Amino acid sequence: MALNLVRNSKVFFTTNLDTAANGYKVKSTGFTATNTFEIQVLDGFSFSQNTNSDKVTIAEAGVAPTRGERAFNTSLAPVDFSFSTYIRPFNSGTAITAEESVLWNALFSDQDISATNTVSVGGTLTGVSYSFLNGAGTVSIAGTGLTAVGVSVGDTVVITGLTGAPTSDLQFLNAAAKVTAVSGTTITAELSNPKAGTITGITYGTIKLFKSGWAPAGGTAYSVVTSGGSNKNQLQKFGMIFLVDQVAYAVDNAALNQAVIDFGLDAIATAAWTGQATQLRQIATSSTAVGGAFGGGTLTGNFNAKNTAASYITNKLSTVGLSLVNSLVDNTGTTVAANGTAYTLALTGGSITISNNINFITPANLGTVNLPITYYTGTRSITGTIDAYLKTGTGVGGTGQLLADMLAAASVTIEPMFSLQLAIGGSANATKVVLDLPAVTIGVPTVNVQQVVSTAINFTGQGFVPSATANANVYDLTQTNDIAIRYYA
């Protein structure tokens, strides 16, 4: 009998599933580099499945009462798994990639990252135009004999291959969009996060439409994952394989529930992932059996191996941008902070949590141990906290000014709207990860009195409808433009 050591452990994400009426179980063979991915994880990962039980007790009077009890196993709880990964962008020479790209995609999309979900726009292109009207931004790709085989009206896609003027418009053009028309002359898509204005000087190369959530939208400039296609009852089907020394466990019919990014200043940038699944199984108990479980007697070549060359990002270099989308007014109707006011925040810590609020469903038949059968997504929740020192004085747009403006408007403004940009690794650096939240509501910053007075700013990311009219932007529950995450390397 041998002890299993965590230092010899490996974790794999796989879409190699039995999709028949079998609960989307992880297969025992057929693993390849296109369906199975090694994920480098930190110490402290876990996976478990608990049993739910009922106890029957009685209470009776008399000199010799019966005092026993009976216990019945009624159901298995969903599998809980959690692990943390470093955030590591990598430039492959043709695109920006990351090991955790499959995790981001599973958190936001029901489509997997594959060639079948990548559609090239064929035909003779004659032009690309952008228009903004009534809160909607539309990209029209015109040409002769255009084809986009595999894309239908209503599909959510990420557009790639477009460049605007100025180059900052790149993130608007190459963003999640809903296809509204596919014809022989024009392909039209409505952006989920449009720009309230005109994007001019649009140029184009090879245009592709990605149906998955993760896409190399900017080629070697950046890759992006967005919440644009996340309004689904169920997200991407996948499984996990936890190889603990010489024992392998499979997690079937898994779903990612939450990702948490922590901004500890003395740490390397990480994301903590948690999810649930229907079943946990042991699939191999020796190194030979583990190799056989991966379809070839050896692990080599049957999965996409870990990337040890990708760069690490330190949180110490991270920057925060916070600016008003709609003006703030006080109880006299006076504007205390105008639309576009920017606040300078020197980050000292914080975190952001993205959650799908998944709910697994288990039947309740008598006389059997019931198993979870499926799940459904709940509210998409994006919340976070930014910690910074409280700076007052003559500086414009500091945390002290933000606190003063929010206090002045607190009794009047129901839904203050800000845009928030978190650049993990620093906005001026080539290797970074940028989180764009175009519409967040914040509360009055809290003050923590210590040797150096600090403040905590709590925020909630939401969908919104932009307007070309000042202060007419509105939150909208139906929108899916809560967040976009861009990887640069």
Buried (B, 14 or more C-beta within 10 A) or exposed (E): EEEEEEEEBBBBBBBBBBEEEEBBBBBBEBBBEBBBBBBBBEEEBEBEBEEEEEEEEEEEEEEEEEEEEEEEEBBBBBBBBBBBBBBBBBBEEEBBBBBBBBBBBBBBBBBBBEEEBBBBBEBEBEEBBBEBEEBBBBBBBBBEEBBBEEBEEEBBBBBBBBBBEEEEBBBBBBBBBBBBEBEEBBBBBBBBBBBBEEBEEBEBEEBBBBBBBBBBBBBBBBBBBBBBBBBBEEBBBBBBBBBBBBBBBBBBBBBBBBBBBBBBBEEBBBBBBBBBBBBBBEBBEEBEEBBBBBBEEEBEEBBBEBBEEBBEBBBBBBBBBBBBBBBBBBEEEEEBBEBEBEBBBEBBBBBBBBBBEBEBEBEEEEEEEBBBEBBBBEEBBBBBBBBBBBBEEEEEBBBBBBBBBBEBBBEBBEEBBBBBBBBBBBBEBEBBBBBBBBBBBBEBBEEEEEEEBBBBBBBBBBBBBBBBEEBEBBBBEEBBBBBBBBBBB
